Amino acid sequence: MRPLKFLLKKEFKQIFRNKALLPMIFVMPLLQLLVMPLAADYEVKNINISIVDNDQSSYSKELTSKILASGYFQLSGYTHSFKESFKLIESDQADLILEIPHNFEKNLSRNGFEKLFIAVNAINGTKAGLGGSYLNSIISDFNQSISIKASKNTPDLEFKSIDIASLNWYNPYMNYKIFMVPALLAIIVTMIGVYMCGLNIVKEKEIGTIEQINVSPIKKHHYILGKLIPFWIIGIVVFTIGFFGISWLVYGIVPLGNLFLLYAYLGLFLVALLGFGLLISTYSETQQQAMSVSFFFMMIFILMSGLFTSIDAMPDWAQKIAYINPVTYFIEVIRMVVLKGSGLVNITKHIFIMIGFAILFNTWAIINYRKTT
């Protein structure tokens, strides 16, 4: 174990001697964790709506007030013709148009139904879909309130309604930051594992110090462990600072599950990811090559991990890729333990899968690293 001890001492000296590397390891990831949850939010607000009110009745004004009071819509135009409102969509000043027809109140009161016209600018598909859904929900609620009023004014008319009570588990206030912060913390740890560790061996190739290692009696697995252990410790430290310093204190996310279980899985995940980073470095000859390959895989890891898009919503071929992505399992585990309070029984499958990734990547890295004399 003496060779490993000296290797670790050398690695830590190299890391802390590099003044440019330390901010990249500790400061930048934590700033990303602090800022990104504020922007990575799928709750669409401030949707610009143009209302064409052809009726100018109390009902049409009540519906308009209800839409604007929801907090999702901003009135960008209150016009008297669809042509005027359509010009607002063409100039990107409006996302939706709601046209209220003539005799809206009269037909609704007399016949019990009336048609509204909704036009949606669908260039931004997410905003269009959510905006249309929000508007339909508000109109349905308005329709129900009108029906209740009509039933009170007509005693002979029996009005029946269904009361729906919703109970949101694990995230009762539907706060999107609570859903995103743990996953972003997993991505930050992944970036440290893949990028920093991936550049490590390549840097020694470029500056020539690897030749001294190659002619020394150090065994291959000692050399790989010497490269892996420092970044494993750094990954744990960065996760701890991000978890307790930002996730807990700044965003108020208190873990419901066992922290020891979470850290045990984190340690296993880091072994797998660092092994992958070392594997990249054994194939690369320059830091530019290592950065390019790492960036390619990081994009796949992020986009195919369920961070932004639910895996169930992906096509079959994409789901298969997602389930051979180690980051997918860590994001699932951190959300399960932190938000749901899941125990060892719930993540047993994830543990065995991550053990498989760790064995595969590290064995491959050790085999592929060739010592030449």
WORABEL-V465474 format. One line per field, one symbol per residue. ss: DSSP state (@ for helix, = for strand, . for the rest). psi: psi as a letter, one per 20 degrees, with the letter a starting at -180 (. if undefined). A space follows every 50 residues. Layout:
# WORABEL-V465474
ss->???
psi->???
This chain:
# WORABEL-V465474
ss->.@@@@@@@@@@@@@@@@.@@@@@@@@@@@@@@@@@@@@@.......==== ===....@@@@@@@@@@@@...=======..@@@@@@@@@.....===== ...@@@@@@@@....=====....@@@@@@@@@@@@@@@@@@@@@@@@@@ @@@......................@@@@@@@@@@@@@@@@@@@@@@@@@ @@@@@@@..@@@@@.....@@@@@@@@@@@@@@@@@@@@@@@@@@@@@.. ........@@@@@@@@@@@@@@@@@@@@@@@@@...@@@@@@@@@@@@@@ @@@.......@@@..@@@@@@@...@@@@@@@@@@@@@@@...@@@@@@@ @@@@@@@@@@@@@@@@@@.....
psi->ighhghggggghgggihohhhghhgggghhhghhghhhhmpjoprlpppp ponihlrhghhggghhghihihqpoipnrjqhgghhhhghjkiqhqpoop rqkggghhhgijqqpqppppokgnhghgghghggghgghghggghhhggh hhinhipoppqpppppooqhmhjlohhhhhghhhhhhghggggggghhig hhghggiiihhhhhirjpqghggghhhggghgggggggggghghhggggg ikopphaphggghghgggghgghhhgghgghhhqhrhggggggggghhgg gghkijghpphhiqrghhhhghjkohhghgggghhggghikqahhhjggh ghghggggggghggggghoppq.
